[in-house]
Each structure stands twice: as structure tokens, then as C-alpha cells.
């Protein structure tokens, strides 16, 4: 298991980069992102929202979504991605959620 400081470093980098990618991809201005205290909230005009937050004890990023519910992602150093136990990456799941909720396409 990775150390707590390593977890925070990797998780914070992913959260920051993702917030930047979302701002660039949101050409229609339909998203509002808020990154604060280890959590990234993605808000939609419909009132729906996605929340990605750090869960330090398990060294995971947790996604709360109106589409897929709650999912827990662990960092896989062999592919340098946050993944589910079935191999799906957080990047891919998030891209699908954004497409479903707001019609926004994300390219990582």
C-alpha cells in the first residue's frame, strides 16, 4: 500500500489536472467545477452533480454519481491510473458520465 503522503500527492495531482481538463472541454459553459479540500465537485445546470473525493484510509478516490452511484477507485501504478477492480479507469468512467449527463466529450 502506498504511503499517505504519496497518496495525497498522486490524488491531488489527478484532481487538479481533471479540473483543468474539464474547464477546457466545457466550451458550452454548462459545467461548474469546484476543487476544495481534496474533493472535486462537478455541477450541472440541471442540478445534477458528480463528486470525486479522496478517501485517505483506503487510499482511494471515490466517485458519487447520479448515473452510476458510488464507485471506489484505487491507484494502479502499472498503468498510472485510478481503476476499479474490474479494470475500468476513473478517466473512462468520468468521460462516460459527462457524456450521459451533459453531452460533453472529454479526451484525456
PESUL-V86611 format. One record per pair of residues at least 12 apart in sequence whose C-alpha atoms are under 7 Angstrom apart, sorted by the first residue. I is the first residue (numbers start at 1). J is the second residue. Records with the same first field share a line. If there is no record, write none. Layout:
I: J ; J
This chain:
7: 59
12: 38
15: 40
19: 33
25: 106
30: 44 ; 45
31: 43 ; 44
32: 44
38: 53 ; 54
39: 51 ; 52 ; 53 ; 54
40: 52 ; 53
49: 65
50: 64 ; 65
51: 63 ; 64 ; 65
52: 64
59: 74
60: 72 ; 73 ; 74
61: 73 ; 74
67: 97
72: 84
73: 90
